[in-house]
Amino acid sequence: MKKRIETDTLNRHIATLLSKGIDHALVIETSKVYTAPWVRLKCQFGCAGYGERLSCPPHTPTPEQTRAILDSYTRAILLHRHWQKDYKVVAHFNDIVVELETALFLDGFYKAFSLGSGPCSMCATCDTSGRCKNPEKARPSMEACGIDVFKTAREHNLSIRVVRNRKEERDIFGLVLIE
């Protein structure tokens, strides 16, 4: 009976996500979320924002810490959205990811925690010497925690490809850990 109620609850949340413009929302096993040490190197040596935000490395869990966190859960909801050229879509997507985390928590999934997409954009400048000014909404990205988003997405038959410039369409992903 409990499993049925949980399944109904998750299906209701997935229907809500789809109505908000999320292209895919899948319940997955956390063992099928892949971490790798090289992912943070891409942040450190590929992103001008490295170290500029509390939600970016080196302020985020290492891939090893993330793997341990993932292993303390059995399931997650993987969210996918395809978007074009409007960076406001990413902020809106991340808001939806955190809203899902909150809704799941209130529905009894007390361990719910979310990871968004890309660097946090809530504050113009992040004070990395102090505490986050928006801890109720700010979340690190999957990449910032060492998650190989490409391998994870492809494992679940979701489209993702390398973008060659900032004008190209792309796919963004979020993850909400649940138990």
Residue pairs with C-beta under 8 A, 6 or more apart in sequence:
9 107
9 108
10 27
10 77
10 178
13 25
13 77
13 100
13 103
13 104
13 107
14 25
14 27
14 77
16 103
17 25
17 79
17 96
17 100
18 25
20 96
21 81
22 79
22 80
22 81
22 93
22 96
23 80
23 81
23 82
24 78
24 79
24 80
24 158
25 77
25 78
25 79
25 80
26 77
26 78
26 156
26 158
27 75
27 76
27 77
28 75
28 76
28 77
28 78
28 156
29 74
29 75
29 76
30 70
30 71
30 73
30 74
30 75
30 76
30 177
31 70
31 71
32 152
32 155
32 156
33 70
33 76
33 78
33 147
33 152
33 175
34 147
34 148
34 151
34 152
34 155
35 63
35 64
35 66
35 67
35 70
35 145
35 146
35 147
35 148
36 63
36 146
36 148
36 151
37 62
37 63
37 64
37 146
39 63
39 143
39 146
39 147
39 148
40 57
40 62
40 63
40 144
40 146
42 143
43 50
43 56
43 57
43 143
43 144
44 50
44 57
44 58
47 56
47 119
49 56
49 119
50 56
50 57
51 57
51 58
51 59
51 128
52 119
52 126
52 128
53 59
53 119
53 120
53 126
53 128
54 120
54 126
54 128
54 132
54 138
55 119
55 120
55 126
55 132
55 138
55 139
55 140
55 141
55 144
56 119
56 120
56 140
56 141
56 144
57 144
59 128
60 140
60 144
60 145
61 69
61 140
61 145
61 146
62 146
63 145
63 146
63 147
64 146
65 145
66 145
66 146
66 147
67 146
69 177
70 76
70 177
72 111
72 179
73 111
73 177
73 178
73 179
74 179
75 177
75 178
75 179
76 175
76 176
76 177
76 178
77 100
77 175
77 176
77 178
78 152
78 153
78 156
78 158
78 173
78 174
78 175
79 93
79 96
79 97
79 100
79 173
79 174
79 175
79 176
80 153
80 158
80 159
80 171
80 172
80 173
81 89
81 93
81 171
81 172
81 173
82 159
82 169
82 170
82 171
83 89
83 90
83 93
83 169
83 170
83 171
83 172
84 169
85 167
85 169
87 121
89 172
90 117
90 118
90 121
90 172
91 121
93 116
93 117
93 172
93 174
94 116
94 117
94 118
94 120
94 139
94 174
95 137
96 174
97 114
97 115
97 116
97 117
97 139
97 174
97 175
97 176
98 114
98 116
98 136
98 137
98 139
100 114
100 176
101 112
101 113
101 114
101 139
101 176
102 112
104 112
104 176
104 178
105 112
109 178
109 179
110 179
111 177
111 178
111 179
112 176
112 177
112 178
113 176
113 177
114 139
114 174
114 175
114 176
114 177
115 139
115 140
115 141
115 142
115 144
115 145
115 147
115 174
115 175
115 176
115 177
116 139
116 140
116 141
116 142
116 174
117 141
117 142
117 172
117 173
117 174
118 141
118 172
119 141
119 144
120 126
120 134
120 138
120 139
120 140
122 133
122 134
122 137
122 138
123 133
123 134
126 132
127 133
132 138
142 149
142 152
142 173
142 174
142 175
143 149
147 175
149 160
149 173
150 160
152 173
153 159
153 160
153 171
153 173
154 160
158 171
158 173
159 171
160 171
160 173
161 171
163 169
163 170
